[in-house]
Amino acid sequence: MLDKIPDTMEAGRGFQVGFRVNGHPVTLEVPPSRRLLALIREDLGLTGTKRSCELGRCGSCMVLLNGRPVNACLTMAYQCEGADIVTIEGISAGGLHPVQQAFQEEGGFQCGYCTPGMVVSVVALLAANPQPAPEEIEEALSGNLCRCTGYASILRAVNRAIEQGGDIHEN
Amino acid sequence: MLQWREDLLRTPVLYQPSTLEEARKLKRELGAKAVYAAGGTLLRTLWENGTAALPEALIDLRGVAGFSGVRHEDGHLYIGALTELSACRSHGEIAMASPVLREAARGIAAPSVRNIATIGGNITCGYGDVLPALLVAEAELAVSGPDSSPWVPVAAWLADRWGSAYDPETIVAGVRLPSASACIELGGRRFEVYRKVGRREAFTPSLVTAALVGTIGEDGVLRGVRIAAGGGSSRPHRLEQAEALLEGRRFSAELMSSLCETVHEEYAPSGDAFATGAYKTKTAANLIAAELWRLLHPREHSPEQPVSPGEMASE
């Protein structure tokens, strides 16, 4: 093994990571490269975040990391140290979020598997930009794939959320 | 066919150095067992796809001093290697210094991936989609350290990266671009264009990327033209013969034909599982000629870039 290098942190099995999930502080002893998706679903039991492509290509596992959407399947445990993570459970902690309400009203889902990820991306978009232009909506949702709806109803849901002030966090 | 992959059961040891020298020392001692990581988005994709094995050690560069931030320095805009691609997409100073870099960042993956992925990683892989933009922006790289090492032009660094003598300890610490104000004022209309063609319209790996910058004079003459092409996992490079063909010439339909032929001769990427080399060459030639054509006929194709009649080039 290597000589210890001063100021270099070294960690293997038994690595401890601390972060906040939906406002609650969490400390986990996990391999440093374990995926955030596994931490959320398997270690913390928050199954609203969906597992699908596992390659950052579908957006089903979208969560907010320090307020910005990231793919939980691409993010590793050590990259979450000190971070503030919000999952779909956190978004709906105080009842249906206005964005979820808009998806429901416009039928912005069919099987619903992509919906938590979609909602997370829309919540992040509207928090940063409450009045996005159509091309800004398309860009913000470009990493969320849906295989059922054809997207028209999803875009209607986003527009409804904008009209109803979907950027307002109620919780 | 299913294959047993022992590497996926590994737990890589994580090293978090705080200086560049520590990072290099770790890589020197661990060799091929270790990989540098920052955002890690490309690495994760390679591991999951089985294109690369999960390494025994990760050297996390995110804590290394001096690799962060965007700032003006000595007439240049410095972009630290840890700058996320989402910042390259939205940072006002970057947009002013290099519209092509901003546009390149817009087309890479999706916002959620760009929130983790860094410009340093996109450069270091040797085929990232920011590279054609950096080539035409005449960007330079701080290789190994932000202060101690010379600035290396992107083209020279790419020659090294794709060469057989590339030093695996190499770390790209940052990029610098000529400041917007430092752009040579040639008069006329400046153009900066970046286009990507992938397998679908958005959120897709590139097949072909092209970046073009230059100026169309009042007299319709092209000056300071720089063109680069890349895409997929091909080595991006400047198209110097195409640049020479256009330099000092007046825009014309005939010139566009010659341009297509020149790009055909000059850009020969290899094929991959999704497209042949010939397809990519043809796409690059058509893309570059089409974008110049659009500049020639802005009213027909690009209402967002109006020009006055005096700026219109004559055929």
Chai-1 contact restraints between the chains, C-beta under 6 A:
chainA,res_idxA,chainB,res_idxB,connection_type,confidence,min_distance_angstrom,max_distance_angstrom,comment,restraint_id
A,L2,B,E29,contact,1.0,0.0,6.0,A-B,restraint_1
A,I5,B,E22,contact,1.0,0.0,6.0,A-B,restraint_2
A,D7,B,S18,contact,1.0,0.0,6.0,A-B,restraint_3
A,T8,B,Y15,contact,1.0,0.0,6.0,A-B,restraint_4
A,T8,B,P17,contact,1.0,0.0,6.0,A-B,restraint_5
A,T8,B,E22,contact,1.0,0.0,6.0,A-B,restraint_6
A,M9,B,Q16,contact,1.0,0.0,6.0,A-B,restraint_7
A,E10,B,Y15,contact,1.0,0.0,6.0,A-B,restraint_8
A,A11,B,L14,contact,1.0,0.0,6.0,A-B,restraint_9
A,G12,B,V13,contact,1.0,0.0,6.0,A-B,restraint_10
A,R13,B,T11,contact,1.0,0.0,6.0,A-B,restraint_11
A,P31,B,T11,contact,1.0,0.0,6.0,A-B,restraint_12
A,P32,B,L14,contact,1.0,0.0,6.0,A-B,restraint_13
A,S33,B,P12,contact,1.0,0.0,6.0,A-B,restraint_14
A,E54,B,E48,contact,1.0,0.0,6.0,A-B,restraint_15
A,L55,B,T45,contact,1.0,0.0,6.0,A-B,restraint_16
A,L55,B,E48,contact,1.0,0.0,6.0,A-B,restraint_17
A,G56,B,V113,contact,1.0,0.0,6.0,A-B,restraint_18
A,M62,B,S112,contact,1.0,0.0,6.0,A-B,restraint_19
A,R68,B,N115,contact,1.0,0.0,6.0,A-B,restraint_20
A,P69,B,S112,contact,1.0,0.0,6.0,A-B,restraint_21
A,V70,B,S112,contact,1.0,0.0,6.0,A-B,restraint_22
A,V70,B,N115,contact,1.0,0.0,6.0,A-B,restraint_23
A,V70,B,I116,contact,1.0,0.0,6.0,A-B,restraint_24
A,N71,B,S112,contact,1.0,0.0,6.0,A-B,restraint_25
A,L74,B,T41,contact,1.0,0.0,6.0,A-B,restraint_26
A,L74,B,R44,contact,1.0,0.0,6.0,A-B,restraint_27
A,Y78,B,L14,contact,1.0,0.0,6.0,A-B,restraint_28
A,A140,B,P111,contact,1.0,0.0,6.0,A-B,restraint_29
A,S142,B,A110,contact,1.0,0.0,6.0,A-B,restraint_30
A,S142,B,A202,contact,1.0,0.0,6.0,A-B,restraint_31
A,S142,B,F203,contact,1.0,0.0,6.0,A-B,restraint_32
A,G143,B,A110,contact,1.0,0.0,6.0,A-B,restraint_33
A,G143,B,S112,contact,1.0,0.0,6.0,A-B,restraint_34
A,G143,B,F203,contact,1.0,0.0,6.0,A-B,restraint_35
